[in-house]
Amino acid sequence: MTSSRTYAEFFVPESETVVAARDRAAQLGCAATGSGTAAALTFLAASVNARAVVEIGTGVGVSGVSLLAGMTPDGILTTIDIEAEHQRAARRAFADAGIAPGRTRLINGRGLDVLPRLTDGAYDVVFIDGDRSEYPQYVAEAVRLLRPGGLLVMDGAFAGDRVADPTQRDADTVAVRDAGRAVRDDETLVAALLPVGDGLLTAVRRG
């Protein structure tokens, strides 16, 4: 990473709550959302005055705390994860951040089982950071869930710098690459790939 990329990655200071959550992530062997990505999530949620957000992949709550920081005071985060232990850690992060319990809806389960039960066009932001092999299906669900003007945000779009290398054909890399192309080629979306963390793909749904 160049010095400018490093500077940008850590430009926005993190709260003690997020630092503590990162420590718990390390203890659990869970990869937490990067610092630059977390700052971008707060910015993106604030940019659309998000009140209803879906997160696929709760982790230990770093991304959730970041999203909630940018959401309206009455906004509700619906966050989905198959790992109950990770969600327990996330609940602690939310509590430490002073987030009222009613502002988070934690659903323990597989993303592709939960997402079809959510309401069409009812969400301001859908954040994808779950099972990489299921990214193309998450994208399809996200487009359905977003209101006009809503944001699709996909973390890990570089897949560890493998997506840009056409010789890399492992299942996860192919899935992330296909998901990125689906976003880019969808005429209902306006996309931009941001060089933050491991790549943050963003797209706004046209009105």
N, CA and C atoms as a LAMMPS dump frame, in Angstrom:
ITEM: TIMESTEP
0
ITEM: NUMBER OF ATOMS
621
ITEM: BOX BOUNDS ff ff ff
-5.0000000000000000e+02 5.0000000000000000e+02
-5.0000000000000000e+02 5.0000000000000000e+02
-5.0000000000000000e+02 5.0000000000000000e+02
ITEM: ATOMS id mol type element x y z
1 1 1 N 0.852 -1.19 0
2 1 2 C 0 0 0
3 1 3 C 0.891 1.245 0
4 2 1 N 0.605 2.196 -0.88
5 2 2 C 1.388 3.413 -0.948
6 2 3 C 1.135 4.271 0.292
7 3 1 N 2.02 5.241 0.514
8 3 2 C 1.858 6.109 1.676
9 3 3 C 0.549 6.889 1.608
10 4 1 N 0.156 7.309 0.407
11 4 2 C -1.109 8.045 0.262
12 4 3 C -2.299 7.146 0.548
13 5 1 N -2.251 5.892 0.084
14 5 2 C -3.331 4.952 0.377
15 5 3 C -3.417 4.695 1.877
16 6 1 N -2.282 4.552 2.522
17 6 2 C -2.265 4.336 3.973
18 6 3 C -2.831 5.548 4.694
19 7 1 N -2.427 6.735 4.253
20 7 2 C -2.928 7.98 4.851
21 7 3 C -4.444 8.051 4.725
22 8 1 N -4.948 7.727 3.536
23 8 2 C -6.387 7.769 3.302
24 8 3 C -7.111 6.717 4.14
25 9 1 N -6.517 5.545 4.25
26 9 2 C -7.151 4.435 4.975
27 9 3 C -7.402 4.79 6.44
28 10 1 N -6.486 5.541 7.019
29 10 2 C -6.59 5.848 8.45
30 10 3 C -6.846 7.342 8.698
31 11 1 N -7.378 8.027 7.692
32 11 2 C -7.6 9.471 7.784
33 11 3 C -8.614 9.823 8.87
34 12 1 N -9.679 9.055 8.969
35 12 2 C -10.726 9.315 9.97
36 12 3 C -10.424 8.48 11.213
37 13 1 N -10.198 9.111 12.37
38 13 2 C -9.877 8.363 13.585
39 13 3 C -11.04 7.462 14.001
40 14 1 N -10.704 6.349 14.64
41 14 2 C -11.724 5.415 15.105
42 14 3 C -12.016 5.615 16.587
43 15 1 N -13.239 5.336 16.965
44 15 2 C -13.64 5.451 18.363
45 15 3 C -13.056 4.302 19.18
46 16 1 N -13.035 4.489 20.488
47 16 2 C -12.559 3.422 21.38
48 16 3 C -13.439 2.181 21.256
49 17 1 N -14.709 2.386 21.003
50 17 2 C -15.635 1.264 20.827
51 17 3 C -15.223 0.393 19.652
52 18 1 N -14.882 1.022 18.534
53 18 2 C -14.487 0.268 17.345
54 18 3 C -13.136 -0.416 17.565
55 19 1 N -12.214 0.263 18.213
56 19 2 C -10.91 -0.345 18.511
57 19 3 C -11.102 -1.592 19.373
58 20 1 N -11.972 -1.502 20.379
59 20 2 C -12.238 -2.649 21.244
60 20 3 C -12.889 -3.783 20.456
61 21 1 N -13.785 -3.435 19.532
62 21 2 C -14.431 -4.455 18.706
63 21 3 C -13.404 -5.147 17.815
64 22 1 N -12.437 -4.398 17.318
65 22 2 C -11.381 -5.013 16.508
66 22 3 C -10.572 -6.015 17.33
67 23 1 N -10.332 -5.683 18.582
68 23 2 C -9.611 -6.615 19.457
69 23 3 C -10.403 -7.911 19.624
70 24 1 N -11.711 -7.797 19.795
71 24 2 C -12.542 -8.998 19.931
72 24 3 C -12.551 -9.794 18.629
73 25 1 N -12.53 -9.098 17.504
74 25 2 C -12.476 -9.796 16.212
75 25 3 C -11.22 -10.646 16.118
76 26 1 N -10.093 -10.087 16.545
77 26 2 C -8.833 -10.834 16.504
78 26 3 C -8.913 -12.068 17.398
79 27 1 N -9.542 -11.937 18.554
80 27 2 C -9.676 -13.06 19.473
81 27 3 C -10.554 -14.171 18.89
82 28 1 N -11.562 -13.765 18.119
83 28 2 C -12.484 -14.729 17.522
84 28 3 C -12.013 -15.256 16.172
85 29 1 N -10.93 -14.677 15.652
86 29 2 C -10.464 -15.072 14.33
87 29 3 C -11.378 -14.581 13.224
88 30 1 N -12.003 -13.423 13.458
89 30 2 C -12.954 -12.835 12.513
90 30 3 C -12.325 -11.608 11.867
91 31 1 N -12.397 -11.507 10.55
92 31 2 C -11.842 -10.348 9.847
93 31 3 C -12.811 -9.182 9.946
94 32 1 N -12.421 -8.138 10.669
95 32 2 C -13.288 -6.965 10.827
96 32 3 C -13.14 -6.028 9.631
97 33 1 N -14.185 -5.262 9.37
98 33 2 C -14.161 -4.244 8.325
99 33 3 C -13.008 -3.279 8.553
100 34 1 N -12.268 -2.935 7.49
101 34 2 C -11.121 -2.055 7.601
102 34 3 C -11.495 -0.636 7.983
103 35 1 N -10.501 0.116 8.441
104 35 2 C -10.733 1.465 8.934
105 35 3 C -11.284 2.391 7.843
106 36 1 N -10.666 2.38 6.675
107 36 2 C -11.132 3.231 5.588
108 36 3 C -12.522 2.856 5.116
109 37 1 N -12.805 1.562 5.084
110 37 2 C -14.134 1.098 4.692
111 37 3 C -15.175 1.529 5.716
112 38 1 N -14.825 1.421 7.004
113 38 2 C -15.755 1.828 8.058
114 38 3 C -16.11 3.306 7.931
115 39 1 N -15.109 4.139 7.674
116 39 2 C -15.366 5.578 7.49
117 39 3 C -16.257 5.818 6.276
118 40 1 N -16.016 5.054 5.208
119 40 2 C -16.836 5.198 4
120 40 3 C -18.278 4.794 4.266
121 41 1 N -18.486 3.773 5.094
122 41 2 C -19.844 3.334 5.397
123 41 3 C -20.621 4.423 6.136
124 42 1 N -19.963 5.075 7.084
125 42 2 C -20.617 6.172 7.798
126 42 3 C -20.982 7.285 6.824
127 43 1 N -20.052 7.63 5.963
128 43 2 C -20.283 8.679 4.966
129 43 3 C -21.442 8.319 4.036
130 44 1 N -21.444 7.087 3.529
131 44 2 C -22.469 6.687 2.571
132 44 3 C -23.857 6.649 3.217
133 45 1 N -23.929 6.13 4.442
134 45 2 C -25.22 6.102 5.132
135 45 3 C -25.74 7.514 5.375
136 46 1 N -24.834 8.416 5.76
137 46 2 C -25.231 9.805 5.992
138 46 3 C -25.656 10.49 4.705
139 47 1 N -25.024 10.13 3.598
140 47 2 C -25.285 10.814 2.327
141 47 3 C -26.709 10.592 1.826
142 48 1 N -27.343 9.499 2.249
143 48 2 C -28.717 9.229 1.81
144 48 3 C -29.702 9.306 2.988
145 49 1 N -29.237 9.874 4.123
146 49 2 C -30.091 9.954 5.314
147 49 3 C -30.755 8.611 5.603
148 50 1 N -29.926 7.575 5.654
149 50 2 C -30.445 6.212 5.749
150 50 3 C -31.223 5.978 7.034
151 51 1 N -32.424 5.422 6.884
152 51 2 C -33.26 5.038 8.028
153 51 3 C -33.403 3.528 8.118
154 52 1 N -33.271 2.842 6.986
155 52 2 C -33.42 1.387 6.953
156 52 3 C -32.255 0.795 6.172
157 53 1 N -31.45 -0.011 6.856
158 53 2 C -30.243 -0.582 6.248
159 53 3 C -30.224 -2.088 6.489
160 54 1 N -29.814 -2.825 5.464
161 54 2 C -29.587 -4.261 5.584
162 54 3 C -28.093 -4.516 5.463
163 55 1 N -27.584 -5.318 6.384
164 55 2 C -26.171 -5.711 6.359
165 55 3 C -26.091 -7.23 6.285
166 56 1 N -25.373 -7.726 5.291
167 56 2 C -25.177 -9.169 5.14
168 56 3 C -23.767 -9.484 5.63
169 57 1 N -23.675 -10.03 6.828
170 57 2 C -22.392 -10.289 7.468
171 57 3 C -22.182 -9.334 8.63
172 58 1 N -22.669 -9.704 9.812
173 58 2 C -22.574 -8.837 10.991
174 58 3 C -21.145 -8.682 11.475
175 59 1 N -20.374 -9.777 11.412
176 59 2 C -19.035 -9.759 12.011
177 59 3 C -19.152 -9.435 13.485
178 60 1 N -18.229 -8.622 13.998
179 60 2 C -18.251 -8.267 15.421
180 60 3 C -18.841 -6.876 15.65
181 61 1 N -19.422 -6.291 14.608
182 61 2 C -20.128 -5.034 14.787
183 61 3 C -19.406 -3.782 14.331
184 62 1 N -18.187 -3.899 13.811
185 62 2 C -17.459 -2.711 13.351
186 62 3 C -18.228 -2.011 12.231
187 63 1 N -18.658 -2.779 11.243
188 63 2 C -19.397 -2.175 10.128
189 63 3 C -20.757 -1.678 10.59
190 64 1 N -21.405 -2.416 11.483
191 64 2 C -22.707 -1.991 11.974
192 64 3 C -22.644 -0.686 12.742
193 65 1 N -21.67 -0.563 13.63
194 65 2 C -21.482 0.69 14.37
195 65 3 C -21.227 1.83 13.386
196 66 1 N -20.452 1.565 12.369
197 66 2 C -20.119 2.59 11.374
198 66 3 C -21.347 3.018 10.585
199 67 1 N -22.152 2.061 10.166
200 67 2 C -23.374 2.383 9.44
201 67 3 C -24.333 3.191 10.314
202 68 1 N -24.522 2.739 11.544
203 68 2 C -25.437 3.428 12.455
204 68 3 C -24.98 4.855 12.751
205 69 1 N -23.67 5.08 12.758
206 69 2 C -23.142 6.423 13.009
207 69 3 C -23.563 7.409 11.93
208 70 1 N -23.818 6.906 10.722
209 70 2 C -24.235 7.774 9.63
210 70 3 C -25.735 7.816 9.401
211 71 1 N -26.46 6.901 10.038
212 71 2 C -27.904 6.808 9.845
213 71 3 C -28.642 7.874 10.659
214 72 1 N -29.898 8.076 10.334
215 72 2 C -30.722 8.996 11.106
216 72 3 C -30.906 8.448 12.52
217 73 1 N -31.207 9.317 13.493
218 73 2 C -31.311 8.864 14.887
219 73 3 C -32.357 7.774 15.119
220 74 1 N -33.361 7.699 14.239
221 74 2 C -34.384 6.671 14.38
222 74 3 C -34.161 5.504 13.418
223 75 1 N -33.002 5.487 12.757
224 75 2 C -32.731 4.449 11.771
225 75 3 C -32.558 3.081 12.399
226 76 1 N -32.925 2.05 11.637
227 76 2 C -32.83 0.667 12.117
228 76 3 C -31.942 -0.135 11.184
229 77 1 N -30.974 -0.83 11.777
230 77 2 C -30.062 -1.706 11.043
231 77 3 C -30.515 -3.154 11.2
232 78 1 N -30.799 -3.804 10.075
233 78 2 C -31.074 -5.239 10.055
234 78 3 C -29.797 -5.94 9.617
235 79 1 N -29.224 -6.755 10.488
236 79 2 C -27.932 -7.357 10.184
237 79 3 C -28.011 -8.874 10.329
238 80 1 N -27.464 -9.571 9.343
239 80 2 C -27.629 -11.016 9.204
240 80 3 C -26.27 -11.702 9.276
241 81 1 N -26.184 -12.758 10.08
242 81 2 C -24.937 -13.519 10.151
243 81 3 C -25.248 -14.936 10.62
244 82 1 N -24.504 -15.879 10.101
245 82 2 C -24.711 -17.279 10.466
246 82 3 C -24.002 -17.648 11.763
247 83 1 N -23.048 -16.786 12.193
248 83 2 C -22.254 -17.067 13.391
249 83 3 C -22.853 -16.355 14.601
250 84 1 N -23.478 -17.118 15.49
251 84 2 C -24.106 -16.528 16.675
252 84 3 C -23.075 -15.874 17.586
253 85 1 N -21.874 -16.444 17.662
254 85 2 C -20.837 -15.881 18.531
255 85 3 C -20.415 -14.501 18.048
256 86 1 N -20.337 -14.331 16.739
257 86 2 C -19.996 -13.028 16.191
258 86 3 C -21.083 -12.009 16.529
259 87 1 N -22.332 -12.428 16.443
260 87 2 C -23.42 -11.492 16.738
261 87 3 C -23.452 -11.11 18.217
262 88 1 N -23.053 -12.026 19.084
263 88 2 C -22.962 -11.66 20.5
264 88 3 C -21.911 -10.568 20.7
265 89 1 N -20.794 -10.708 19.995
266 89 2 C -19.759 -9.674 20.066
267 89 3 C -20.267 -8.357 19.493
268 90 1 N -21.065 -8.443 18.435
269 90 2 C -21.624 -7.229 17.831
270 90 3 C -22.586 -6.535 18.79
271 91 1 N -23.401 -7.299 19.488
272 91 2 C -24.32 -6.701 20.47
273 91 3 C -23.541 -5.904 21.513
274 92 1 N -22.409 -6.438 21.921
275 92 2 C -21.585 -5.733 22.9
276 92 3 C -21.067 -4.429 22.303
277 93 1 N -20.626 -4.475 21.041
278 93 2 C -20.127 -3.263 20.387
279 93 3 C -21.237 -2.219 20.281
280 94 1 N -22.442 -2.651 19.923
281 94 2 C -23.561 -1.716 19.808
282 94 3 C -23.867 -1.083 21.168
283 95 1 N -23.859 -1.909 22.212
284 95 2 C -24.129 -1.388 23.56
285 95 3 C -23.047 -0.409 23.984
286 96 1 N -21.786 -0.765 23.72
287 96 2 C -20.666 0.116 24.088
288 96 3 C -20.748 1.456 23.365
289 97 1 N -21.313 1.438 22.155
290 97 2 C -21.453 2.663 21.373
291 97 3 C -22.678 3.473 21.779
292 98 1 N -23.437 2.971 22.73
293 98 2 C -24.615 3.694 23.194
294 98 3 C -25.803 3.61 22.253
295 99 1 N -25.836 2.581 21.426
296 99 2 C -26.916 2.409 20.456
297 99 3 C -28.083 1.699 21.137
298 100 1 N -29.252 2.295 21.066
299 100 2 C -30.432 1.699 21.686
300 100 3 C -30.735 0.336 21.061
301 101 1 N -31.107 -0.659 21.891
302 101 2 C -31.369 -2.001 21.362
303 101 3 C -32.406 -2.029 20.242
304 102 1 N -33.377 -1.116 20.293
305 102 2 C -34.418 -1.094 19.275
306 102 3 C -33.953 -0.657 17.905
307 103 1 N -32.718 -0.165 17.813
308 103 2 C -32.202 0.295 16.52
309 103 3 C -31.489 -0.808 15.749
310 104 1 N -31.348 -1.979 16.348
311 104 2 C -30.681 -3.085 15.658
312 104 3 C -31.566 -4.317 15.667
313 105 1 N -31.601 -4.969 14.537
314 105 2 C -32.334 -6.233 14.414
315 105 3 C -31.329 -7.262 13.921
316 106 1 N -30.837 -8.1 14.832
317 106 2 C -29.845 -9.101 14.501
318 106 3 C -30.539 -10.415 14.184
319 107 1 N -30.311 -10.92 12.999
320 107 2 C -30.934 -12.165 12.558
321 107 3 C -29.829 -13.196 12.359
322 108 1 N -29.92 -14.283 13.112
323 108 2 C -28.95 -15.374 12.994
324 108 3 C -29.439 -16.337 11.917
325 109 1 N -28.684 -16.416 10.826
326 109 2 C -29.093 -17.294 9.741
327 109 3 C -28.273 -17.041 8.498
328 110 1 N -28.497 -17.862 7.504
329 110 2 C -27.814 -17.731 6.219
330 110 3 C -28.459 -16.616 5.425
331 111 1 N -27.635 -15.758 4.846
332 111 2 C -28.14 -14.602 4.131
333 111 3 C -29.173 -14.947 3.082
334 112 1 N -28.916 -15.967 2.284
335 112 2 C -29.817 -16.299 1.194
336 112 3 C -31.124 -16.909 1.674
337 113 1 N -31.173 -17.316 2.943
338 113 2 C -32.44 -17.779 3.517
339 113 3 C -33.253 -16.617 4.079
340 114 1 N -32.551 -15.594 4.559
341 114 2 C -33.216 -14.462 5.215
342 114 3 C -33.644 -13.388 4.222
343 115 1 N -32.792 -13.054 3.282
344 115 2 C -33.053 -11.926 2.382
345 115 3 C -34.381 -12.02 1.629
346 116 1 N -34.779 -13.194 1.136
347 116 2 C -36.054 -13.253 0.403
348 116 3 C -37.265 -12.88 1.251
349 117 1 N -37.118 -12.871 2.572
350 117 2 C -38.235 -12.538 3.458
351 117 3 C -38.338 -11.034 3.709
352 118 1 N -37.366 -10.258 3.225
353 118 2 C -37.378 -8.82 3.431
354 118 3 C -38.157 -8.128 2.314
355 119 1 N -38.661 -6.928 2.606
356 119 2 C -39.607 -6.241 1.725
357 119 3 C -38.931 -5.539 0.546
358 120 1 N -39.496 -5.713 -0.626
359 120 2 C -38.998 -5.051 -1.839
360 120 3 C -38.992 -3.534 -1.669
361 121 1 N -37.913 -2.891 -2.151
362 121 2 C -37.855 -1.435 -2.235
363 121 3 C -37.966 -0.697 -0.923
364 122 1 N -37.633 -1.365 0.181
365 122 2 C -37.867 -0.769 1.502
366 122 3 C -36.601 -0.264 2.187
367 123 1 N -35.447 -0.372 1.52
368 123 2 C -34.191 -0.084 2.212
369 123 3 C -33.384 0.996 1.497
370 124 1 N -32.698 1.788 2.327
371 124 2 C -31.868 2.88 1.82
372 124 3 C -30.47 2.417 1.447
373 125 1 N -29.967 1.435 2.173
374 125 2 C -28.624 0.893 1.933
375 125 3 C -28.668 -0.609 2.138
376 126 1 N -27.997 -1.346 1.26
377 126 2 C -27.728 -2.761 1.481
378 126 3 C -26.22 -2.938 1.419
379 127 1 N -25.652 -3.425 2.525
380 127 2 C -24.205 -3.621 2.626
381 127 3 C -23.896 -5.108 2.569
382 128 1 N -23.081 -5.503 1.611
383 128 2 C -22.742 -6.905 1.365
384 128 3 C -21.338 -7.198 1.881
385 129 1 N -21.241 -8.086 2.86
386 129 2 C -19.94 -8.488 3.394
387 129 3 C -20.053 -9.884 4.006
388 130 1 N -20.704 -10.78 3.269
389 130 2 C -20.943 -12.12 3.762
390 130 3 C -20.09 -13.159 3.046
391 131 1 N -20.672 -14.306 2.78
392 131 2 C -19.999 -15.416 2.115
393 131 3 C -19.663 -15.007 0.683
394 132 1 N -18.378 -14.944 0.378
395 132 2 C -17.963 -14.459 -0.944
396 132 3 C -18.543 -15.304 -2.079
397 133 1 N -18.724 -16.588 -1.852
398 133 2 C -19.231 -17.448 -2.921
399 133 3 C -20.677 -17.123 -3.283
400 134 1 N -21.37 -16.391 -2.41
401 134 2 C -22.773 -16.061 -2.643
402 134 3 C -22.981 -14.607 -3.074
403 135 1 N -21.905 -13.899 -3.373
404 135 2 C -22.018 -12.485 -3.732
405 135 3 C -22.97 -12.217 -4.906
406 136 1 N -22.937 -13.007 -5.984
407 136 2 C -23.854 -12.699 -7.089
408 136 3 C -25.326 -12.753 -6.665
409 137 1 N -25.667 -13.711 -5.815
410 137 2 C -27.045 -13.815 -5.332
411 137 3 C -27.375 -12.662 -4.389
412 138 1 N -26.407 -12.241 -3.579
413 138 2 C -26.636 -11.09 -2.695
414 138 3 C -26.93 -9.837 -3.516
415 139 1 N -26.185 -9.658 -4.6
416 139 2 C -26.388 -8.483 -5.45
417 139 3 C -27.811 -8.469 -6.004
418 140 1 N -28.272 -9.614 -6.488
419 140 2 C -29.629 -9.687 -7.034
420 140 3 C -30.669 -9.333 -5.979
421 141 1 N -30.467 -9.823 -4.765
422 141 2 C -31.393 -9.51 -3.675
423 141 3 C -31.309 -8.025 -3.313
424 142 1 N -30.107 -7.48 -3.301
425 142 2 C -29.926 -6.072 -2.939
426 142 3 C -30.664 -5.152 -3.892
427 143 1 N -30.573 -5.418 -5.172
428 143 2 C -31.266 -4.58 -6.163
429 143 3 C -32.77 -4.6 -5.912
430 144 1 N -33.286 -5.75 -5.55
431 144 2 C -34.713 -5.87 -5.248
432 144 3 C -35.102 -5.088 -3.99
433 145 1 N -34.222 -5.093 -3
434 145 2 C -34.536 -4.495 -1.705
435 145 3 C -34.414 -2.975 -1.693
436 146 1 N -33.593 -2.417 -2.579
437 146 2 C -33.313 -0.985 -2.534
438 146 3 C -34.442 -0.135 -3.093
439 147 1 N -34.679 0.987 -2.437
440 147 2 C -35.578 2.012 -2.982
441 147 3 C -34.843 2.779 -4.081
442 148 1 N -35.531 3.479 -4.953
443 148 2 C -34.855 4.375 -5.889
444 148 3 C -34.006 5.386 -5.123
445 149 1 N -32.765 5.554 -5.533
446 149 2 C -31.838 6.429 -4.825
447 149 3 C -31.08 5.737 -3.711
448 150 1 N -31.415 4.471 -3.458
449 150 2 C -30.718 3.711 -2.426
450 150 3 C -29.362 3.214 -2.895
451 151 1 N -28.541 2.827 -1.936
452 151 2 C -27.156 2.451 -2.22
453 151 3 C -26.906 0.967 -2.006
454 152 1 N -26.267 0.347 -2.974
455 152 2 C -25.696 -0.987 -2.829
456 152 3 C -24.212 -0.796 -2.54
457 153 1 N -23.721 -1.445 -1.491
458 153 2 C -22.31 -1.325 -1.102
459 153 3 C -21.763 -2.729 -0.889
460 154 1 N -20.68 -3.063 -1.59
461 154 2 C -20.121 -4.413 -1.524
462 154 3 C -18.655 -4.355 -1.121
463 155 1 N -18.34 -4.933 0.029
464 155 2 C -16.958 -4.962 0.51
465 155 3 C -16.219 -6.154 -0.092
466 156 1 N -14.884 -6.064 -0.113
467 156 2 C -14.068 -7.165 -0.611
468 156 3 C -14.092 -7.307 -2.114
469 157 1 N -14.36 -6.21 -2.822
470 157 2 C -14.507 -6.279 -4.277
471 157 3 C -13.206 -6.596 -5.006
472 158 1 N -12.072 -6.433 -4.326
473 158 2 C -10.783 -6.811 -4.918
474 158 3 C -10.44 -8.269 -4.65
475 159 1 N -11.085 -8.862 -3.632
476 159 2 C -10.811 -10.253 -3.245
477 159 3 C -9.311 -10.484 -3.069
478 160 1 N -8.701 -9.64 -2.255
479 160 2 C -7.267 -9.811 -2.002
480 160 3 C -6.413 -9.614 -3.234
481 161 1 N -6.814 -8.667 -4.091
482 161 2 C -6.112 -8.349 -5.343
483 161 3 C -6.177 -9.469 -6.38
484 162 1 N -7.084 -10.417 -6.193
485 162 2 C -7.203 -11.512 -7.166
486 162 3 C -8.182 -11.204 -8.297
487 163 1 N -9.191 -10.36 -8.025
488 163 2 C -10.224 -10.106 -9.034
489 163 3 C -9.637 -9.512 -10.313
490 164 1 N -8.659 -8.632 -10.18
491 164 2 C -8.079 -7.969 -11.355
492 164 3 C -7.184 -8.878 -12.177
493 165 1 N -6.843 -10.044 -11.642
494 165 2 C -5.959 -10.99 -12.332
495 165 3 C -6.812 -12.08 -12.977
496 166 1 N -6.96 -12.068 -14.305
497 166 2 C -7.857 -13.034 -14.961
498 166 3 C -7.411 -14.483 -14.814
499 167 1 N -6.169 -14.706 -14.409
500 167 2 C -5.711 -16.09 -14.222
501 167 3 C -6.211 -16.68 -12.902
502 168 1 N -6.712 -15.84 -12.014
503 168 2 C -7.223 -16.322 -10.724
504 168 3 C -8.66 -16.805 -10.913
505 169 1 N -8.851 -18.133 -10.771
506 169 2 C -10.153 -18.711 -11.086
507 169 3 C -10.743 -19.537 -9.941
508 170 1 N -10.287 -19.297 -8.711
509 170 2 C -10.894 -20.013 -7.589
510 170 3 C -12.335 -19.558 -7.433
511 171 1 N -13.139 -20.37 -6.77
512 171 2 C -14.59 -20.144 -6.726
513 171 3 C -14.961 -18.801 -6.119
514 172 1 N -14.308 -18.424 -5.019
515 172 2 C -14.657 -17.164 -4.367
516 172 3 C -14.316 -15.965 -5.24
517 173 1 N -13.127 -16.017 -5.862
518 173 2 C -12.715 -14.906 -6.718
519 173 3 C -13.655 -14.755 -7.909
520 174 1 N -14.016 -15.867 -8.521
521 174 2 C -14.941 -15.829 -9.658
522 174 3 C -16.283 -15.247 -9.231
523 175 1 N -16.754 -15.637 -8.057
524 175 2 C -18.039 -15.142 -7.579
525 175 3 C -17.996 -13.633 -7.346
526 176 1 N -16.921 -13.15 -6.719
527 176 2 C -16.793 -11.713 -6.474
528 176 3 C -16.665 -10.966 -7.795
529 177 1 N -15.895 -11.507 -8.716
530 177 2 C -15.734 -10.883 -10.039
531 177 3 C -17.077 -10.812 -10.762
532 178 1 N -17.823 -11.904 -10.722
533 178 2 C -19.138 -11.935 -11.386
534 178 3 C -20.1 -10.947 -10.743
535 179 1 N -20.049 -10.841 -9.414
536 179 2 C -20.922 -9.896 -8.721
537 179 3 C -20.602 -8.462 -9.127
538 180 1 N -19.312 -8.152 -9.214
539 180 2 C -18.904 -6.816 -9.636
540 180 3 C -19.379 -6.487 -11.037
541 181 1 N -19.248 -7.441 -11.933
542 181 2 C -19.701 -7.222 -13.308
543 181 3 C -21.212 -7.041 -13.356
544 182 1 N -21.931 -7.793 -12.534
545 182 2 C -23.389 -7.678 -12.514
546 182 3 C -23.814 -6.276 -12.08
547 183 1 N -23.12 -5.73 -11.089
548 183 2 C -23.416 -4.37 -10.639
549 183 3 C -23.077 -3.369 -11.739
550 184 1 N -21.891 -3.512 -12.317
551 184 2 C -21.433 -2.581 -13.352
552 184 3 C -22.359 -2.574 -14.568
553 185 1 N -22.871 -3.756 -14.932
554 185 2 C -23.638 -3.879 -16.174
555 185 3 C -25.138 -3.702 -15.983
556 186 1 N -25.581 -3.536 -14.751
557 186 2 C -27.008 -3.365 -14.479
558 186 3 C -27.414 -1.932 -14.812
559 187 1 N -28.297 -1.769 -15.763
560 187 2 C -28.691 -0.427 -16.21
561 187 3 C -29.528 0.318 -15.184
562 188 1 N -29.986 -0.372 -14.156
563 188 2 C -30.732 0.315 -13.099
564 188 3 C -29.803 0.888 -12.035
565 189 1 N -28.505 0.647 -12.154
566 189 2 C -27.531 1.091 -11.163
567 189 3 C -26.483 2.008 -11.784
568 190 1 N -25.965 2.925 -10.989
569 190 2 C -24.811 3.755 -11.368
570 190 3 C -23.704 3.387 -10.387
571 191 1 N -22.622 2.806 -10.9
572 191 2 C -21.621 2.176 -10.04
573 191 3 C -20.293 2.92 -10.024
574 192 1 N -19.566 2.737 -8.922
575 192 2 C -18.182 3.203 -8.813
576 192 3 C -17.452 2.245 -7.879
577 193 1 N -16.227 1.878 -8.255
578 193 2 C -15.402 0.988 -7.439
579 193 3 C -14.349 1.831 -6.731
580 194 1 N -14.431 1.886 -5.411
581 194 2 C -13.536 2.726 -4.617
582 194 3 C -12.351 1.914 -4.104
583 195 1 N -11.123 2.45 -4.253
584 195 2 C -9.929 1.735 -3.788
585 195 3 C -9.717 1.893 -2.28
586 196 1 N -10.699 1.467 -1.515
587 196 2 C -10.668 1.542 -0.055
588 196 3 C -10.592 0.125 0.485
589 197 1 N -9.692 -0.113 1.438
590 197 2 C -9.572 -1.45 2
591 197 3 C -9.329 -2.478 0.921
592 198 1 N -10.153 -3.534 0.907
593 198 2 C -10.04 -4.584 -0.101
594 198 3 C -10.997 -4.338 -1.255
595 199 1 N -11.262 -3.053 -1.525
596 199 2 C -12.155 -2.681 -2.617
597 199 3 C -13.577 -2.541 -2.142
598 200 1 N -14.149 -1.352 -2.334
599 200 2 C -15.526 -1.099 -1.926
600 200 3 C -16.317 -0.699 -3.163
601 201 1 N -17.161 -1.613 -3.618
602 201 2 C -17.999 -1.359 -4.79
603 201 3 C -19.274 -0.675 -4.325
604 202 1 N -19.567 0.471 -4.92
605 202 2 C -20.756 1.229 -4.545
606 202 3 C -21.621 1.456 -5.779
607 203 1 N -22.926 1.516 -5.566
608 203 2 C -23.821 1.787 -6.684
609 203 3 C -25.104 2.385 -6.142
610 204 1 N -25.651 3.345 -6.877
611 204 2 C -26.926 3.953 -6.513
612 204 3 C -27.984 3.44 -7.476
613 205 1 N -29.147 3.083 -6.936
614 205 2 C -30.233 2.644 -7.786
615 205 3 C -30.927 3.856 -8.402
616 206 1 N -31.062 3.839 -9.718
617 206 2 C -31.686 4.959 -10.416
618 206 3 C -33.145 5.119 -9.978
619 207 1 N -33.615 6.356 -10.014
620 207 2 C -34.992 6.637 -9.67
621 207 3 C -35.953 6.193 -10.754
